[in-house]
Amino acid sequence: MDEEFLMKCVVDTQARTFYLYSNEGDKKEVVCDNVEQFMNVLELVRATCPEDRLVYTEPLSGKIEL
């Protein structure tokens, strides 16, 4: 039996949310209530998640391009 493992971690800094994707197709969402909690989770993610599996969302610029 194969073990489930993390394939990708997406960090949305504006929403203070982490999206975790597994090799089995599962998705988990970790929503932080405040900046301190977000920074603590981010520190843990950076220490344990391989760089090639860690991505950040692009911040919204506020202008709409058509």
N, C-alpha and C positions, 0 to 999 in steps of 0.2 A: 504494500500500500504506500503510495506516494504521499509526502507531507505537503500541506499547503504552505506557500511562501509568498512574500511580497514581490510583486512585479514592478509596481510603480507607485510613487507617492507624489501627489500633486498638492502644492501649497498655494492657497489663495490668501494672500496677505490682507487684501481689503476686506474679505469676508471673515477673516480669522478662522479659516476652515482648512482641514486636511482631508484629502480624498485618497484612500488606500485601496489599491487594486491587487487582487491575488492571482496566482497562476491558474486557479480554478474558476475564474470569472466573478468572484465575489467582490463587492464594493462596500467599503465602510466609509462613513463620513464622521469626522471628529470636529465638532463646532466648539470653539473656545468662547467663554463668556466675557473675558476681558483680556487686555494686552498682556498682563503678567502671565496668565494661564497660556496664552498663545506662545509667548517667548519660551516658557518652560517646555512646552511640547516641541517647539521648533528646535530647541537645544538637543532634546532627546533624539529627534528625527535625524538631525545632522550628525550626531554621534554614532547612530546605528544603521542608517540607511546608506547603501552604496551610492556614490555620486551619480552613477549612470542611471539610477532608478529614481532620482529626485529631480522634480521639475517645478517651476514656479509659473503661475498664471501671469499674463501681462496686465499691468494696472490700466484701468480705464483712463483715457486722457481727457474726457469731458467733451470732446468735439466729435461730431458725426461726419464720417467721410462717405460720400455717395459715389 
